[in-house]
């Protein structure tokens, strides 16, 4: 029997890779997004429906699609912008998520997998951070992701529906454009390949956990197929300072361009890496792409993208 999957945010960076993987395994895939995918993010075998996840017509779309699984990836993801406009962020990430979950619940889907974020933890007391750590998000974006997780838990309590929230570390890889949806790897890579000097916030000592997009897609699919519900970290457990990351990328590109210090911009979270013991034991998932390999693949894609 063919699996039917619905992906919100399927025109985006992570979503487009997920759509490709689902189509490859033989799923019937419906994408719901408020923008058309760019050529490199469109899969000819998927169906694309333009719809804002806040729109009430979403319930009708999900009912007609009759998916077995809903992957909810659509979100406003600009952390800094969420501080400037928290109401807008909440409308997308909280009200929009409630609409997705309610629509999926009404359509009696078997499974909902939600793309959450390590931003829910805020400033951790120690790293790597496990799912048992206290969540104290420091930005509206982190707050909205934590709120959406809580709403999803409430639906799981109401009926026999399988739900998983995956707290992503910093995801990177091909198709991640160097704009508001991008993290440091995409921004550094695009700037350096253009011969420009990227900004380096503070002294570059801020650390993050970088996980390759193909590993994230594998985690999403593993979560949808698992028998367990709950919250799971998706990362590598490797903590990389931003300055060291820059040197890795500059070395791979073979450029001597130095970053431009931006001391006036501080990161809300100074250190982050994720303990992935739980997902490894529950779903037999682990990252397979080392950071150095992933950076090389990302740079190779960017060379073609910018050509």
N, C-alpha and C positions, 0 to 999 in steps of 0.2 A: 504494500500500500504506500502510495506516494505521500511524503510529509509536506504539509503546507505551512510555510513560515511567512510572517509579516514582520518587516523591519522598519521601525520609525528611524528617521535620520539616515536612511540608506543611501542618500546622495553624498554623504560626508566622507571624511577620511577613513575612519574605522568602519563605518557602515558599508561603504563600497567594497571593502575587502571581505566583510562578512557575507554580503550578497554573492560575491564571486564563489566563496567557499560553499555556500548553501546550494547554489545552482550546480556547482561541480559534483556535489554528492547526490543530486537528483531531485532536490526539493522544488516545489512550485513556490516561487517567491514573489510577494507583493511588497513594494516599497512605498512608504508614506513619508513624504518630505515636502517642505514648503518651497523648495527650489528644485529646478531640474538639475540632474547630475551633469558635470562636465564630461567631455568625450572620454577621458581616461577613467572616469568613475562610473560609466554606464555599462550595464550588462544587458546585452540584447535579448537574453532569455528571461529577464525579470520584467514584471509589470510595475510601472511607476505611476503613482497617483499623487497629484499636487494637493496638499492639504496641510494647514497649520494644525498642530496637535491640540491647540486650544479650541478649535472649532467643534461645535456640537455635532456636525455631520460626520465626525470621525466614527461615532458609534455605528452609523449606517455602513461606512466603508469596511470596518472590521467585521461586521455581521455578514456582509456580502462576500468578503474574502474567506471567511470561515477557516481561519488558520488553526493548526494544532499548537503552534508556538508563536508568541509575540516577543520579539527582541526590541526593547525600548532603548534606543540610543539618541534620539532627538533631544537636543538641549541647547541652552545658551551657555557657552563654555568659557567665555572670556572672564577670568577671575577678577582682573583689575576693573573691568567695566562694570562688574556686578557691584563693586563698592560705590561707583558713581551713580548707578541706577538700580538699586536693589528691588524696586517694585517691578521693573521690567524683567529682571532675572527671575523673580518669584512667579510672575505670570507664566513664563515659559516653563520653568523647571518644577514648580510645584503644581500650579493649576493645570498645566499641560500634562504633567505626569498623572495627575488624578484622572484626567479625561481618558488617557491611554489605558490606565488600569481598569477604570469603570467600563470602558468599551470592551476590553478583553474579557472581563468578568461576565458581562452581559452576553457575550458571544460563546461563553463556556469553553474557553481555550483550555488546553491541558497544562500549559506551562508559560510563565512569564519570566524573562531574564532581563534584568535592569542594569544598565551601565552606570554605576556610581563612580565615586572618586575617593582617592586617599585624602582629598581636601576635607573630608568629614572629620578627620582626626585633629586638625588644627596643628598646634605645636606639640609634638609628642615629648613625653618625658624621657624616653629612650628609644633607640632604633636598633634593629628593625621592629616595626610596630605590628602587633598581632591584633586580631579581631576583638580580643578581650580588652583592649585599651579603651580608655574613656574617650568619647567623641566630644571635642570642644572646637568646632569649626570657627575660623577667624574671619571668614569672608561670607558675604551673602551667597556666593556660589556654593561654598561648602555647606552652609546651612540648608540651602535648597535641596542639595543632593541627600543630605541626612533626612530631611523632611519627607522626600519622595520614598526613601527606603522604609520609613515608618508607615507611610500610607500603604505601601505594597505589603508590609507585614500584616496590616489590618485586613486586607483582602484575603490573605492566606489563612487567617483565623476564621473567616466567615464561611469558607467552603473548602472542599478538597481540591485545591489548585496548587500546583507546584510552582514556587517562586524562588528566585535566586537574585540577590544583589551582588554585583562584582565591583569591588573597590579597586579601580585601576590606579597604578602608578603612572608615571609620565610616559605616554604612548608615543612612539615615533616610527617613521618608516616612509616608504614611497607613497606618493599622493598627498602628503601632508604639506600644504602650502605655507609659506612663511608669512602668514598674516595672523589675525586674531585667533585662529583655531590651532596655531602652531606652538610648540614648545621650543626650547633652546636649540635642539639639534637642527630642526628645520630652519629656524631663523639664522643661526650661525652659518649653516651650509649655503643657503641662498645668498646671503650677504657676501660671503667670501668668494663664491663663484662669480659674483657680479663685480668683484674687485672692490667691495665696500667694507668699511670697518663696522662690525656690529657693536651694539652697546653691551657692556658687562656691568650688571648691577652690583653695587657695593664693592667688596674686595674679591668677589668670586668664590668665597668660601662656602656659600650656600650649597647644600647637597640635595640630590634627588636620585630616585630609583627609575631607571629608563628601561622600558620593556618594549620589545619589537612588536609591530602590529600583527604579524602572522601568529605570534604566540598568544596575543590577546584574542584573536578570532578563534583559535583553538580552545581557549578557556570559555568563551561564550558558547561554543557548540557543546563542549563537555558539560557545561552547566545545564544546558537544555535537555541533555540526555541522561543526566544523573537522577538518582532516586532521592537525593537530599535537597532540602530547602535551606535558606538562610543567607548569611552574609559571608563573603570570601574575598580575601585579598588576591590581586593579580599583579605581580611584579617579579623582581629577581632577587631581592634581598641585598643587592649590591648598591652601596652608597657612593655616589660620584660627585665631587665638588665641581661647580660650574666652570671654574678656571681650568681644571684638569680636562673637563669635557671639551672646552674650547681648544686646548692644545692638541687633543686627539684628532679633532676635525681639521684643524689647520695643518697638522702633520700629514694627514691623509690627502688633503688637497694640495699639499706642498706649496703653501703660501707663507710669506713672512708678515702679512698684514696683522697688526696688533689691534686688540679690541679697544673701544673707546670707553673709559671708565664713566660710570653714571652713579656716583656716590649718593646722590639725593634720592634715588629710588631704592627702597628697602623691600625685601621679600617678607611676607607675613609669616612664613614658616622657614626656619633656617636649616633644618635637617629633616630628611625623610628617606626611609626605605621600608619595605614591607616584608613582614614574615609571611611566607607562603606555605607553611607547614600544613595548614588546614585544607587548602584546596589540593595539595599534593596527596594527602592521605584520603580525602573524601572522593576526589574525582580523578586521581592518578594523573593530574596535570602538572607539568613543570615547564619552565621556559627552555627553549632549545637553541635560541639564537644569542650568541655572545654579543656584547655591546660593540666590540671592534668590528665584528662581521656585519652587524646591522648598520653601523655607520657607513661602512664601505658600500653596502647595497643602496642605502639612502642617497649617498653622494652620486653613485652611478645613475640612479634615476633622475636626480636633479640635473646632471649634465645633459641628459636627453631632453628634459623638460624645458630647460633654459636655452637650448640650441636654436 
